[in-house]
Amino acid sequence: MDTILTNLVLGISFGCILFLLGTGLSLTLGLMKIINLSHGALYMLGAYVGLTAAKFSDSFIVGIIAGGIAAGLIGVLQETVFLNDYINARQTRC
C-alpha cells in the first residue's frame, strides 16, 4: 500500500510540473506571439541554484526562495535584453 501511495504522490507532483511548463509555453505564445523555448533552462537553473543554496544553508526554504529569485532575475534579464528588441522591431514592421 505504501508503494501505491508513493507512486500516486510522485505522479501527481510530476504532472503538476508538466502543467506549469505547458502553461508557461502556452502563455508566452498566446500573449507575446513568440515561441520561447527557454522555460526548461530557466527551471533547471532555478533548481540548480536552489539545490546549491539549500546545501550551503541547510534550509530547504532558503533554497526555494533562492531558486525562484535566480530564475526570475534571469527571465527578466532575458526579456529586457533579447525579447523587447525583437518585439519592438516586429511592431515597427507591421
C-alpha positions as CSV (number, residue, x, y, z in Angstrom):
1,M,0.0,0.0,0.0
2,D,2.9,2.3,0.7
3,T,4.3,1.9,-2.8
4,I,0.9,2.8,-4.4
5,L,0.6,5.9,-2.3
6,T,4.2,7.0,-3.1
7,N,3.7,6.4,-6.8
8,L,0.5,8.4,-6.7
9,V,2.1,11.4,-5.0
10,L,5.1,11.3,-7.3
11,G,2.8,11.1,-10.4
12,I,0.7,14.0,-9.2
13,S,3.7,16.1,-8.5
14,F,5.3,15.3,-11.9
15,G,2.0,16.1,-13.6
16,C,1.9,19.5,-11.8
17,I,5.4,20.3,-13.0
18,L,4.5,19.4,-16.6
19,F,1.3,21.6,-16.2
20,L,3.4,24.5,-15.1
21,L,5.8,24.1,-18.1
22,G,3.0,23.8,-20.6
23,T,1.1,26.7,-19.2
24,G,4.2,28.9,-19.4
25,L,4.8,28.0,-23.0
26,S,1.1,28.5,-23.9
27,L,1.0,31.9,-22.2
28,T,4.2,33.0,-23.9
29,L,3.0,32.0,-27.3
30,G,-0.5,33.3,-26.8
31,L,0.3,36.7,-25.3
32,M,3.6,37.6,-26.9
33,K,3.3,35.7,-30.2
34,I,6.8,34.4,-29.7
35,I,7.9,30.8,-29.3
36,N,10.2,31.0,-26.3
37,L,11.7,27.5,-25.6
38,S,13.9,28.6,-22.7
39,H,11.5,27.7,-20.0
40,G,13.2,24.4,-19.4
41,A,16.6,26.1,-19.0
42,L,15.1,28.6,-16.6
43,Y,13.5,25.8,-14.5
44,M,16.8,23.9,-14.5
45,L,18.8,27.0,-13.5
46,G,16.4,27.7,-10.6
47,A,16.5,24.1,-9.5
48,Y,20.3,24.1,-9.5
49,V,20.6,27.4,-7.7
50,G,18.0,26.3,-5.2
51,L,19.8,23.0,-4.6
52,T,23.1,24.7,-4.1
53,A,21.6,27.3,-1.7
54,A,19.8,24.6,0.2
55,K,23.0,22.6,0.5
56,F,25.1,25.5,1.8
57,S,22.5,27.0,4.1
58,D,21.0,23.7,5.3
59,S,17.5,25.2,4.8
60,F,15.1,24.0,2.2
61,I,13.1,27.2,2.4
62,V,16.2,29.3,1.6
63,G,16.8,27.0,-1.4
64,I,13.3,27.5,-2.7
65,I,13.5,31.3,-2.4
66,A,17.0,31.5,-3.9
67,G,16.0,29.3,-6.9
68,G,12.9,31.3,-7.6
69,I,14.7,34.6,-7.4
70,A,17.5,33.4,-9.6
71,A,15.2,32.1,-12.3
72,G,13.1,35.2,-12.1
73,L,16.0,37.5,-12.5
74,I,17.4,35.6,-15.5
75,G,13.9,35.6,-17.0
76,V,13.6,39.4,-16.6
77,L,17.1,39.9,-18.0
78,Q,16.3,37.7,-21.0
79,E,13.2,39.6,-21.7
80,T,14.7,43.1,-21.4
81,V,17.9,42.3,-23.4
82,F,16.6,40.0,-26.1
83,L,12.8,39.8,-26.4
84,N,12.0,43.6,-26.2
85,D,14.2,44.4,-29.2
86,Y,12.6,41.6,-31.2
87,I,9.0,42.7,-30.2
88,N,9.7,46.4,-31.0
89,A,11.3,45.5,-34.3
90,R,8.3,43.4,-35.3
91,Q,5.8,46.1,-34.3
92,T,7.5,48.7,-36.4
93,R,7.4,46.4,-39.5
94,C,3.6,45.9,-39.2
